[in-house]
Amino acid sequence: MSMSEFTNLAGMMEDSVSELRLEDLERRARAANGGEPLPLRQWVALAEAWRIAQALRETRGNRSAAAKLLGIGRRTLYAKMAKLELVPAWGVAVPRNGNGAASVDQPDL
């Protein structure tokens, strides 16, 4: 599995990190890897990316708080995010059609 395929898989996880179970993660990883199990290094990286994404979600994107929750330093978290090609995502709610409903615009990174 290439790093871009890994990043795409990690991106798919981001939508429902809080509900994703280990079995789901393994199934998605196998599907992305042509039905084959991941080598241990890739599995560990995927699990690490999942846990980091979960911590970021729990702390609403606060990377300092996520690092503390994970028991690592903030700079270590930044380094791991860079290595795993994880990027923080945020949105800005903007009014839509004047009816009070809001949509979320994702900024270009």
Legacy VTK file of the C-alpha trace (Angstrom):
# vtk DataFile Version 3.0
C-alpha trace
ASCII
DATASET POLYDATA
POINTS 109 float
0.000 0.000 0.000
1.442 3.349 -1.014
1.497 6.339 1.310
-1.209 8.052 -0.779
-3.451 4.973 -0.492
-2.752 4.923 3.243
-3.627 8.612 3.492
-6.883 8.006 1.593
-7.747 5.166 3.981
-6.961 7.356 6.977
-9.154 10.060 5.427
-12.061 7.634 5.130
-11.687 6.897 8.832
-11.965 10.554 9.757
-15.697 10.753 9.078
-16.684 8.267 11.756
-13.637 7.832 13.973
-15.681 7.641 17.136
-17.804 4.755 15.821
-15.052 2.850 13.958
-14.196 -0.520 15.487
-10.969 -2.456 15.033
-12.753 -4.987 12.808
-13.994 -2.175 10.551
-10.510 -0.727 10.345
-9.048 -4.094 9.365
-11.757 -4.671 6.742
-11.154 -1.251 5.181
-7.379 -1.745 5.266
-7.664 -5.129 3.514
-9.983 -3.674 0.880
-7.555 -0.825 0.196
-4.690 -3.339 -0.015
-6.313 -5.568 -2.627
-7.770 -7.997 -0.093
-4.399 -8.760 1.465
-3.604 -8.101 5.130
-1.356 -5.135 5.813
2.263 -5.669 6.797
2.820 -4.975 10.504
4.487 -1.568 9.975
1.558 -0.308 7.921
-0.937 -1.738 10.413
0.823 0.034 13.290
0.906 3.300 11.314
-2.790 2.971 10.530
-3.644 2.268 14.171
-1.535 5.248 15.235
-3.267 7.506 12.707
-6.654 6.272 13.920
-5.798 6.987 17.567
-4.410 10.433 16.752
-7.557 11.284 14.748
-9.700 10.036 17.632
-7.784 12.184 20.143
-8.093 15.227 17.882
-11.819 14.671 17.573
-12.182 14.269 21.357
-10.329 17.547 21.902
-12.112 19.324 19.020
-8.887 19.794 17.102
-6.834 21.152 19.991
-3.466 19.566 19.201
-1.900 20.471 22.548
-4.770 18.827 24.416
-4.677 15.825 22.035
-0.958 15.364 22.692
-1.587 15.450 26.431
-4.428 12.937 26.050
-2.108 10.650 24.072
0.680 11.008 26.627
3.137 12.511 24.153
4.631 15.947 23.645
3.040 18.464 21.302
6.071 18.477 19.002
5.986 14.674 18.907
2.341 14.826 17.860
3.173 17.315 15.104
5.995 15.064 13.884
3.728 11.999 13.866
1.017 13.911 12.004
3.557 15.007 9.385
4.972 11.479 9.023
1.492 9.988 8.645
0.417 12.880 6.379
-2.452 13.790 8.706
-3.645 17.361 8.386
-5.971 19.238 10.694
-9.347 19.895 9.118
-11.781 22.530 10.158
-14.775 24.221 8.668
-16.501 27.545 8.881
-20.282 27.569 9.058
-21.826 30.030 6.632
-25.529 30.863 6.188
-27.215 29.234 3.202
-30.219 30.708 1.350
-31.136 32.893 4.312
-33.188 30.105 5.909
-30.952 29.760 8.952
-29.464 26.461 7.797
-25.712 26.456 7.647
-23.273 24.705 5.387
-19.623 24.079 6.098
-16.936 25.376 3.781
-13.607 23.565 3.983
-10.592 25.839 3.532
-7.974 25.002 0.929
-4.876 23.692 2.651
LINES 1 110
109 0 1 2 3 4 5 6 7 8 9 10 11 12 13 14 15 16 17 18 19 20 21 22 23 24 25 26 27 28 29 30 31 32 33 34 35 36 37 38 39 40 41 42 43 44 45 46 47 48 49 50 51 52 53 54 55 56 57 58 59 60 61 62 63 64 65 66 67 68 69 70 71 72 73 74 75 76 77 78 79 80 81 82 83 84 85 86 87 88 89 90 91 92 93 94 95 96 97 98 99 100 101 102 103 104 105 106 107 108
